[in-house]
């Protein structure tokens, strides 16, 4: 078993902690008034808490910049902030929902279903009938950031009061350790970071009264105690959960230094964080969760950690900083000039600090801030600079080098990328697994042409693991299946087996890799770059002559997929699918919980040795021993 006996033992222990009430004793139900804080809490916080850049920069300096950027994006933070006053919240960084002026904090923003909020969090399950992500979404406090941005832009007190109104309403509905909002330490950490940021931004505003500072201190104390009590569970997952919770704990200790346990939280957070950074970032700069969106979240978390450290006059230690620099460079190599990246892996639309008016799939705000902070470089100027300015303050950076790599090859991270003048071919070929696979996406190819992703990963609709809704299987990736099977099967909500790896082979014109599929079939994929376009050659060998071999390409539009030229060594049946509810084919999710009809182009044939050829921008002819690309023969 890939996870090993130690992992199994830890899981059994974590279950025992719940079953025998150990966690409930460590995290008791409380009233907010029972959370211990010093009697002179507010005055001590005002004197001793470090100031982040947002608390040091004059609003009069920031406002003109935000005004220009709001005009550039066509999306004003004031408009978003004023929607909150009418109970309209932007969820998963995309859609507006009517959640109410006083939100139902325990109800899902996806379908309105509620989870009990009157019991200890250990008595609730995150795998029940309600998608818990929908219940947690409002309590990530992403709504904090448009309120801060709106106040920076126009200085109106109503934005500050709206923050305090919503924060106090949340406190009233969610006493410590009661209900679903205390189930996950990562969610608690993301919420704590948002509150810490708002408190720094509104630090000197008259609306930030001593009573409210006291309430925020109780919130920080209860949150830190909850994180500390189960940090070992988060670390055992070897992903952003452990990183986020370590940083949440450190944030509480650093920014509320007057609390009795602050020094312990600070030390525990940092002592937990640094080994995780070493462990979770590989030598190529790839991140353990095998996901571009979670890679972004990791960089956002590390940016926040560095900002708080600098407020104390410190920095990340050299080795951790080197790892974060690698991770920053890695994502920068994958990002296109419009801020998009080839999407792969699980994606819950996480965006730690949405401090710009740009869409969720634009990575420039997060990556630009990380590049400025860790590499001393900047992207070309634009509205994405808002995030860096509001997080870091003005920083001396150099202009980033012009030009983009025509070939990116990161075998340990399992990704490769080819560029030419018109497009991009992204290749997913993991050769090893140091952490659990995110999707069954081996040999997945995404294609970009003339500025549009025309064939891509379908995304993630839901983590509930119901039917085909998660879009994680081989059927939902651009690749080949045999008898509708890929290389792995799903054995749990977040577990695949076996952890199949790809065998890379030399390929001067691009990439080549082999993969063993379930049932004994072998699939070899070649991704070739030419000046005029790309060619993907797939060869499938199966133990049976009647095996059903299928090639799929998923895309947003039929017109996009029609730009692909397909050929097969045998007579094949071509099918176009859109919105097939029974299999989940013909769908995509551009944000968590949001599934919409898209297109799947499928080529199916039976045989023991089958070759598929896909071309974009090239004329191809498939012959018995070669593929002819614009007149040039490439041996098979």
Protein Blocks (a to p, Z undefined) as FASTA:
>chain_A
ZZbmmlmmmmmmmmmmmmnommmmmmccddfklpccdfklmmmmmmmmccdfklmpcfkl
mmmmmmmmmmmnopafklmmmmmmnopaceehlaacdebjbdcfkbcfklopacdfkbcf
klpcfkbfbdfklmmmmmnommmmmmmmmmmmnopaklmmmmmmmmmmmmmmmgghiajk
lmpmklmmmmmmmmmmmmmmmmmgmklcfklmmmmmmmmmmmmmmmmmmmmmmmmnopak
lmmmmmmmmmmmmmmmmbmklmmmmmmmmmmmmmmmmmmpcfkopafklpaklmmmmmmm
mmmmmmmmmmnopacdfklmmmmmmmmmmmmmmpcfkopacdedjdehiafblcbfbdfk
lmklmmmmmmmmmnopacdddfklmmmmmmnopaddddddedidfbdcdfknopacdddf
kbccdddddfbdfbdcfbdcehiacddeehiafbdcebjfbfnlpajlnopamklcccdd
eehiafbdcfbfkbccddddddddddfklcadddddehhiacdddddddfkbccdddddd
dfbfkbccddddddfbfklmmmpccddfbdcdddddehiaknopaiacfbghiacddddd
ddddddfbdcddddehiacdddfkbcceehiacdZZ
